[in-house]
């Protein structure tokens, strides 16, 4: 069966969208008018390296069995879709046109698959210990999530690393680390049927007889996507310094003992919420992957570029840990440093 999927976000979202279209499903990407015109006129291009090959392959949407199109937020009818993916940075949903679209999505009761680093509030409410927690301070505008039903929201860990090359057009995405999307299932068997079909169809795709990396992997545990928290707090947010950002590799390896301590703290936090050790990723495996992460994180680059808001998984982890009477000085120092840099950008912009 072929599904029709809407994905909010044409940059990172084009990676998952391309994988779905390679498997024969139709995808619409929500974006600005200029980007929509570009995608509808020329298609998308995702560059990915196959196992055993030294050069990236270019995968063009025009060559795929499924269709990839693009629409502006105002043109979307959420009821036309079987599932909706959320692939934008959390602060972006505050834009008026997206806020209005999010309200229509919630009212249409279409199942939503988030591939944001920041877990949506409705998803967090599926975790028993967080069902009644007040985590609003970590979100740019928590009211955006108020209409969504927790059972219609799931989370997919955005482990694959990808970026838009700055010298390329907005329809090009380069995949640097082709790992898998790890998804928690919905409570509903009907919605899980969609996830499981997508998982199987994506897994079956080959290119010139070769396996194509970046799969969708579905898990019964709510906590598998939270494995990303340790990585983000150890690497991504610690790229932010008082001056120029450092690479993820430097953030991890400049003081590897401190990095291991931060990682273990966030790992323990996830376990306190209900995760099993098998749901999570050991530090040694993450540290090995971090050896090849030679650029600053997108959060650090955004702050350097003057952004006044970014996704605040660091603050979310800090809030949750405090609610459980858990503390780590480096987690607090990281959140304070990000707060300071964002406040500095806000002062400059005012």
C-alpha positions as CSV (number, residue, x, y, z in Angstrom):
1,X,0.0,0.0,0.0
2,X,1.2,3.5,-0.9
3,X,0.9,6.3,1.6
4,X,0.7,10.0,1.3
5,X,3.0,11.8,3.8
6,X,3.3,15.5,4.6
7,X,6.6,16.6,6.1
8,X,7.0,20.1,7.6
9,X,10.5,21.2,6.7
10,X,12.2,20.8,3.2
11,X,15.8,20.7,4.4
12,X,16.3,17.8,6.9
13,X,12.8,16.6,6.0
14,X,13.9,15.9,2.4
15,X,16.2,13.0,3.7
16,X,13.3,11.1,5.2
17,X,11.0,12.2,2.4
18,X,13.5,10.8,-0.2
19,X,13.7,7.5,1.6
20,X,9.9,7.2,1.6
21,X,9.7,8.2,-2.1
22,X,12.4,5.6,-3.0
23,X,10.1,3.1,-1.4
24,X,7.1,4.2,-3.5
25,X,5.3,6.6,-1.2
26,X,4.3,10.2,-2.1
27,X,5.6,13.0,0.0
28,X,4.8,16.8,0.2
29,X,7.4,19.0,1.9
30,X,6.1,22.2,3.6
31,X,8.3,25.2,2.9
32,X,8.4,28.8,1.8
33,X,7.1,29.7,-1.6
34,X,10.5,30.2,-3.3
35,X,11.7,26.8,-2.1
36,X,8.4,25.2,-3.1
37,X,8.7,26.7,-6.6
38,X,12.3,25.3,-6.8
39,X,11.4,21.8,-5.7
40,X,8.2,21.6,-7.8
41,X,10.3,22.8,-10.8
42,X,13.5,20.9,-10.4
43,X,12.9,18.3,-7.7
44,X,15.2,17.5,-4.8
45,X,18.7,16.1,-4.6
46,X,20.0,14.1,-1.6
47,X,23.7,13.1,-1.6
48,X,24.5,10.0,0.3
49,X,27.4,7.6,0.5
50,X,26.7,3.9,0.0
51,X,28.6,1.3,2.0
52,X,32.0,0.5,0.5
53,X,31.9,3.5,-1.8
54,X,34.2,6.6,-1.5
55,X,32.0,9.1,-3.3
56,X,28.5,10.3,-2.5
57,X,25.7,9.3,-4.8
58,X,23.2,12.0,-5.9
59,X,19.6,10.8,-5.5
60,X,17.2,12.9,-7.5
61,X,13.5,12.9,-6.7
62,X,12.5,13.0,-10.4
63,X,14.0,9.4,-10.7
64,X,12.0,7.9,-7.8
65,X,8.9,5.7,-7.9
66,X,7.2,8.0,-5.3
67,X,6.5,11.7,-5.9
68,X,8.1,14.5,-3.9
69,X,6.3,17.8,-4.1
70,X,6.3,21.0,-2.1
71,X,3.6,23.2,-0.6
72,X,3.3,26.3,1.4
73,X,1.7,26.1,4.9
74,X,-1.4,28.0,3.8
75,X,-2.1,25.4,1.0
76,X,-2.1,22.3,3.2
77,X,-5.2,20.3,4.0
78,X,-4.0,18.0,6.7
79,X,-6.8,15.5,6.2
80,X,-5.4,14.6,2.8
81,X,-2.5,12.8,4.4
82,X,-2.0,9.5,6.2
83,X,0.8,10.7,8.4
84,X,2.6,14.0,9.1
85,X,6.3,14.4,9.8
86,X,7.7,17.3,11.8
87,X,11.2,18.1,10.6
88,X,11.7,21.8,11.4
89,X,13.6,23.3,14.3
90,X,11.2,23.8,17.3
91,X,11.3,27.7,17.2
92,X,10.2,27.7,13.6
93,X,6.7,26.6,14.4
94,X,6.0,30.0,16.0
95,X,5.7,31.6,12.6
96,X,2.1,32.7,12.1
97,X,1.5,30.5,9.0
98,X,3.0,27.4,10.7
99,X,1.2,28.0,13.9
100,X,-2.1,28.1,12.1
101,X,-1.1,24.9,10.2
102,X,-0.2,23.1,13.4
103,X,-3.6,23.9,14.8
104,X,-5.3,22.5,11.7
105,X,-3.1,19.3,12.0
106,X,-4.1,18.8,15.6
107,X,-7.8,19.2,14.8
108,X,-7.6,16.8,11.9
109,X,-6.2,14.2,14.3
110,X,-3.6,12.9,11.8
111,X,-0.8,10.8,13.4
112,X,2.4,12.8,13.6
113,X,6.0,11.6,13.5
114,X,8.5,14.1,14.9
115,X,12.1,13.9,13.7
116,X,13.0,17.0,15.7
117,X,15.8,16.9,18.2
118,X,13.4,18.6,20.6
119,X,10.7,16.1,21.6
120,X,7.3,17.7,21.2
121,X,5.4,18.3,24.5
122,X,2.6,15.8,23.6
123,X,5.2,13.1,23.2
124,X,6.7,13.8,26.5
125,X,3.3,13.4,28.1
126,X,3.3,9.8,26.9
127,X,6.1,9.2,29.5
128,X,4.4,8.5,32.8
129,X,6.8,10.4,35.0
130,X,6.5,13.5,32.7
131,X,2.7,13.4,32.1
132,X,2.0,16.2,34.5
133,X,5.5,17.9,34.5
134,X,5.7,21.6,33.6
135,X,8.4,21.7,31.0
136,X,7.2,24.9,29.2
137,X,10.2,26.9,29.9
138,X,12.3,24.8,27.5
139,X,10.0,25.5,24.5
140,X,9.9,28.7,22.4
141,X,6.1,28.7,22.5
142,X,4.5,25.7,24.3
143,X,1.0,26.8,23.3
144,X,1.6,25.5,19.8
145,X,1.4,21.9,21.2
146,X,-1.7,22.4,23.4
147,X,-4.2,21.0,20.9
148,X,-2.3,17.8,20.1
149,X,-3.3,14.5,21.6
150,X,-0.3,12.6,23.0
151,X,-1.5,9.3,21.5
152,X,-1.2,10.9,18.0
153,X,2.4,12.0,18.5
154,X,5.5,9.9,18.3
155,X,9.2,10.6,18.1
156,X,11.9,9.5,15.8
157,X,15.5,10.1,16.8
158,X,17.2,12.2,14.1
159,X,20.5,10.3,14.3
160,X,21.5,10.8,10.6
161,X,23.6,13.9,10.2
162,X,22.8,16.0,7.1
163,X,23.1,19.6,6.0
164,X,22.5,21.9,3.1
165,X,25.8,22.8,1.5
166,X,25.9,26.7,1.7
167,X,27.0,27.0,-1.9
168,X,24.1,24.9,-3.2
169,X,20.4,25.6,-3.9
170,X,17.8,25.0,-1.2
171,X,16.7,21.7,-2.8
172,X,20.1,20.0,-2.1
173,X,20.9,18.0,1.0
174,X,24.3,16.3,1.9
175,X,24.3,13.4,4.2
176,X,27.4,13.3,6.4
177,X,26.6,10.4,8.8
178,X,24.1,8.0,7.3
179,X,22.8,6.3,10.4
180,X,19.2,5.2,11.0
181,X,16.0,7.0,12.2
182,X,15.0,5.2,15.4
183,X,11.2,5.6,16.0
184,X,9.0,4.8,19.0
185,X,5.7,3.2,18.0
186,X,2.3,4.8,18.5
187,X,-0.2,3.4,21.0
188,X,-2.5,2.6,18.1
189,X,-2.2,-0.6,16.0
190,X,-3.7,1.3,13.0
191,X,-1.0,4.0,13.1
192,X,1.7,1.5,13.8
193,X,0.7,-0.3,10.6
194,X,1.8,2.8,8.7
195,X,5.1,2.9,10.5
196,X,5.8,-0.8,10.0
197,X,4.9,-0.6,6.3
198,X,7.3,2.4,5.8
199,X,10.0,0.5,7.7
200,X,9.7,-2.6,5.5
201,X,9.4,-0.7,2.3
202,X,12.4,1.5,3.0
203,X,14.5,-1.5,4.1
204,X,13.8,-3.2,0.7
205,X,15.1,-0.3,-1.4
206,X,18.4,-0.9,-3.3
207,X,20.4,1.3,-5.7
208,X,22.1,-0.5,-8.5
209,X,21.7,-3.6,-6.4
210,X,23.3,-2.0,-3.4
211,X,21.8,-1.4,0.0
212,X,20.9,2.2,0.7
213,X,21.7,3.5,4.2
214,X,19.5,5.5,6.5
215,X,16.6,3.2,7.5
216,X,13.5,3.7,9.6
217,X,13.7,1.4,12.6
218,X,10.6,1.1,14.8
219,X,10.7,0.2,18.6
220,X,8.1,-0.6,21.2
221,X,10.0,1.4,23.8
222,X,9.2,5.1,24.3
223,X,12.7,5.7,25.3
224,X,14.8,4.6,22.3
225,X,14.6,8.1,20.7
226,X,15.8,9.6,23.9
227,X,19.2,8.1,23.3
228,X,20.0,11.2,21.4
229,X,19.8,13.3,24.6
230,X,23.2,12.1,25.8
231,X,24.7,12.8,22.5
232,X,23.3,16.3,22.3
233,X,24.3,17.3,25.8
234,X,27.8,15.8,25.5
235,X,28.6,17.0,22.0
236,X,26.2,19.4,20.2
237,X,25.4,22.0,22.9
238,X,29.0,21.9,24.2
239,X,30.1,23.2,20.8
240,X,28.8,26.5,22.1
241,X,31.6,28.5,23.7
242,X,32.1,32.1,24.8
243,X,33.8,32.7,21.5
244,X,34.0,30.8,18.2
245,X,32.2,27.4,18.2
246,X,34.2,24.2,18.3
247,X,33.5,21.0,16.4
248,X,31.5,18.2,17.9
249,X,34.7,16.1,17.9
250,X,36.5,18.8,19.9
251,X,33.6,19.1,22.4
252,X,33.8,15.4,23.1
253,X,37.6,14.9,23.0
254,X,39.0,18.1,24.6
255,X,38.2,16.6,27.9
256,X,37.0,13.1,27.3
257,X,36.6,12.2,31.0
258,X,34.2,15.1,31.5
259,X,32.4,14.2,28.3
260,X,31.9,10.6,29.6
261,X,30.6,12.0,32.9
262,X,28.0,14.2,31.1
263,X,27.0,11.3,28.9
264,X,26.6,9.0,31.8
265,X,24.5,11.5,33.7
266,X,22.0,12.0,30.9
267,X,22.0,8.2,30.3
268,X,21.1,7.8,34.0
269,X,18.4,10.4,33.6
270,X,16.7,8.5,30.8
271,X,16.9,5.3,32.9
272,X,15.2,7.2,35.8
273,X,12.3,8.0,33.4
274,X,12.0,4.3,32.5
275,X,14.5,3.5,29.8
276,X,16.4,0.2,29.8
277,X,20.1,0.3,29.1
278,X,19.4,-1.6,25.8
279,X,17.2,1.4,24.7
280,X,20.3,3.7,24.8
281,X,23.7,4.0,23.1
282,X,26.9,3.4,25.1
283,X,29.3,6.2,25.3
284,X,32.1,4.3,23.5
285,X,29.9,3.9,20.4
286,X,29.0,7.6,20.4
287,X,32.6,8.7,21.0
288,X,33.7,6.6,18.0
289,X,31.1,8.3,15.8
290,X,32.1,11.7,17.1
291,X,35.6,11.2,15.8
292,X,34.2,12.0,12.3
293,X,32.0,14.9,13.4
294,X,34.4,17.7,12.4
295,X,32.0,20.6,12.2
296,X,30.3,22.6,14.9
297,X,26.7,21.6,15.6
298,X,23.8,23.3,13.9
299,X,22.9,24.9,17.3
300,X,26.4,26.4,17.6
301,X,26.4,27.6,14.0
302,X,23.0,29.2,14.5
303,X,24.1,31.1,17.6
304,X,27.2,32.3,15.8
305,X,25.0,33.5,12.9
306,X,22.9,35.6,15.3
307,X,19.9,33.4,16.0
308,X,17.8,34.6,18.9
309,X,16.2,31.2,19.5
310,X,17.3,27.6,19.0
311,X,16.0,24.2,20.1
312,X,16.8,23.9,23.8
313,X,17.2,20.2,24.5
314,X,19.9,21.3,26.9
315,X,17.3,23.3,28.9
316,X,14.8,20.5,28.7
317,X,17.2,17.9,30.1
318,X,18.2,20.4,32.8
319,X,14.5,20.9,33.8
320,X,13.7,17.2,33.9
321,X,16.9,16.4,35.9
322,X,16.0,19.1,38.5
323,X,12.5,17.7,38.8
324,X,14.1,14.4,39.8
325,X,16.6,16.1,42.1
326,X,19.5,15.2,39.8
327,X,22.2,17.7,39.0
328,X,25.4,17.9,36.9
329,X,27.6,21.0,36.9
330,X,28.6,20.7,33.3
331,X,24.9,20.4,32.2
332,X,24.1,23.5,34.1
333,X,27.2,25.3,32.8
334,X,26.2,24.4,29.2
335,X,22.7,25.6,29.6
336,X,23.9,28.9,31.2
337,X,26.4,29.4,28.3
338,X,23.7,28.9,25.7
339,X,21.4,31.2,27.6
340,X,24.1,33.9,27.7
341,X,24.9,33.6,24.0
342,X,21.2,33.8,23.0
343,X,20.6,36.8,25.2
344,X,23.6,38.5,23.6
345,X,22.1,37.9,20.2
346,X,18.8,39.3,21.4
347,X,20.5,42.4,22.7
348,X,22.3,42.9,19.4
349,X,19.0,42.5,17.4
350,X,17.0,45.0,19.6
